[in-house]
Structure formats: C-alpha cells, structure tokens
Amino acid sequence: MLSLYLQWAAFTDWVELKPEEEPEASREMVRAARQWLALDLTNDAALDRYFDHWLQGILSYASDRNQST
C-alpha cells in the first residue's frame, strides 16, 4: 500500500528535517497509528479518508492526483 509507505516516510522526514518538532511529530505518529488500528481495512472509502486526512491535511503531502497539470 503506497499511501501507507508515503505517510510514514513523511513522518520520518518531519522528524529528520525539523528535529525541534520531534515531540509533536511523535504524538501525531501515535495518533495516526491508533486511528489505523481502528480502521476497517476492507472499507476503501474509510481508507481514502484516512490517507487524505493524514497525507494532505496533516503532513501536507501533495499527491499527483491532487495536483493540476
């Protein structure tokens, strides 16, 4: 699942590029993990909402599907 990889790569980048924000990043990682564990992994709409929230909303990751060409 590419989105999951991208999400955790973005979390890693957050800590590496902004070490002063590590406590906040760590709290958000725990929150993301707890939300992941609560998801129904068979519900595609729920997975889409989860990744949209974390990748675009929290981590400001712009995917190709959200960029205009």
C-alpha positions, 0 to 999 in steps of 0.5 A, a space after each residue: 500500500 503506497 499511501 501507507 509507505 508515503 505517510 510514514 516516510 513523511 513522518 520520518 522526514 518531519 522528524 529528520 528535517 525539523 528535529 525541534 518538532 520531534 515531540 509533536 511529530 511523535 504524538 501525531 505518529 501515535 495518533 495516526 497509528 491508533 486511528 489505523 488500528 481502528 480502521 476497517 481495512 476492507 472499507 476503501 472509502 474509510 481508507 481514502 479518508 484516512 490517507 487524505 486526512 493524514 497525507 494532505 491535511 496533516 503532513 501536507 503531502 501533495 499527491 499527483 492526483 491532487 495536483 493540476 497539470 
